[in-house]
């Protein structure tokens, strides 16, 4: 997929933090409050955790709180994310995006509210809540579909996927399995979420 297509879709499918603050492969700078590479990189999915055909294409720290003022009232501290892609023979694409966000708050993050506030691009389209249980302290799941013609700049592109949100302590983890011009199997996201959640301990 061309970079311009990816950037447009990234804002639609990966949520506010990734949209507003590009992740980086660079380590934390001297004097930074927390080194999220050290804190979180070991909790991310590994190449061996992914289905056949997926290749990790990008990983790094998320935007600092100063770069995401929209999250100032949530206690957001920072985070880490990973992207893996699978290009199919017909040119369509499957993508896995995993993120772990760190919050400093005495109140548990409400995952339903988190989804509605930070994935507005999805809530404007067809979204179905899924039954998800036994992951972290709380969990929510959603299937979504964005038909062709919905993204003016790339009208021939459709997006469908499954998003799993997990809260464990002060961490919120998201596992998003996305199909670009292809359908995705929701069980892939569920299975990856179980593997990912087990690494949060």
N, C-alpha and C positions, 0 to 999 in steps of 0.2 A: 504494500500500500504506500502511496506517495506521502511524504511527510505532511504536506498541507492537509490531506485527508485525515491523517492520524490526529493532528492537533485539533481539528474541528470536532472530531468524534470524541477526543479526550474530554472536552468540556461537557459533552452530553452524557458520558457513561462513567466517569471516574469520580465525580463529586467536587465540591467546592475547594477543598484543600489542594487537590492535584491541579485543578483548573487555575487557581490563583498563584500557586507557587511551584514552579517546576522542580521536580526532584533532581538531585545531583549525585554524581558518582564520587564527588570530592569528600574527604573526611571533614569532620567538624573543625572549625577554626579555633585557634588558641583563644581562650577566654570565654568561649561559648558556654552557656550555663550547663547544658547536658550534651554529651556525645551520643547521639541516637544511633550512630553506626555501631558503636560498641554495645549499647544497650539492647538494640533490636535486631541487628543483622542476623544473629544466631537463631532468632525466632521465626525467620522467614522460610517459606517453602524452598526446597532445594531442587536442583535439576532432576534428581532421582524421584522426587515426589510427584512430578508432573506426568500427565498422560503422554503416550508415545507421540512424537512429532512436535511437541512444544519445546521451544528454545528460549531461555531467559535472555531478554534483549536489553533490559535496563533495570537498574536498582540504585537506590540512594536515599538520602534524607529528604523529607518533605520541607515545605516552607517553614521558616521560623514564624513565631506569633506576630512579629512586627510586620510581616509581609501579608498577613491574613487578618486584617482588622475585623472582618465579618465574624470571626470566631472569638473575639476578645471577651465576650460575656460567657464563654463556655469553659474557660480555664485551660484552653488548648496550649500545650507546651511545645509540640513538635511531633515528628514521627518519621516513618521509613516506609518505602514502598518498593514493589517489584512488579515487573511486567514480563510476561512470556507470550510468545506468538507462535502460531501454527498456520502456515500458508498452505491452503489446499490446492489441488491440481487445477481447479477451475478459476483460481485467482481470488476466491473468497478467503476469509481469514477468521480464525478463532484466537481470542486473546484472553489471558488470565491476568487480572490485576489484583494484587494483594497489598493491603495497606494496614499499618498499625499506627494509631494515633494515641498520644499520651496526653492525659488531662490532669490538671491539678484542681480538684474540686471535692468538696465533702458530700455533694449530692450525686448519686448515680446518674450517668447519662441515659436519658430516655431515648431508646433506639428508634421508636416510631417517629418521635419529634425530630431526631437527628436526620432520619431519611427524608422527611418532608421538607426540612429546612435546607439541607445541603445537597439534595439531588432534585432540585426543581425541574431540571431538564427532563427527567424521567417521569415525574408526576404529571406532566402535561400530556403524557401519552398513555397507552394501555399498560397498566400495572396490576398484577395479581399478587396478593399476600399469600405466602406459603406457610405451612405448619412446620416449624423447626423447633426442636427441643434438645435438652441435654448438652448444650454447648455453652460453656462459660457460665457467668452469673445471669445472663440474659441473652437472647438471640432472636433475630427476626430474619425473614427471608422474603424475597420479592422476585417475581418474573416480570419482564417488561418487553415491550415490542414497539419499535419505532419504524413505521412503514416507509417505503420509498416515497420520495416527494416531500418528506417532512423537514429535510435539511436543505434549504434553498441552494446552498453552494455546491452540494453534491446530491442532486435529486435522484440519481440512480442507485443510491446506497440505502440499504435497510440495516437496522440494528436490532438484535434480540439477545436476551441474556438472562442470567440468574445472579442475583446479588444476595449474599449472606452477610449479616451484621452480627458481630459477637462482642459483648461487653464482659470483661473480666477484670475486676478491680478498677483501676483508673485507666485501663487500656480499652480502646475500641478497635476491633479488627474487622476489616471488610475483605471479602473474597468475591470477586466479580468475574464471571465467565461470560464472555461477550462473543456473539457471532456477527460478523460483518458480511452481509449478503449471504448468510447461511444460518440455519437453525442450530441451536445448541441443546445438548442433553442436560437437563437440570440436575441429574444425579452426579455429574462431574463436579459441579460447584459444591454440592453437599459433601461429597467425598473429600474434596480438597479442604473444605472448611473444617472437617473433623481432624484431618492431619494437621492443619494450621493451628487449630485450637489447642491441640495436645502440646504444641511447642511453647505455649504461653506460660507454662508452669515454671 
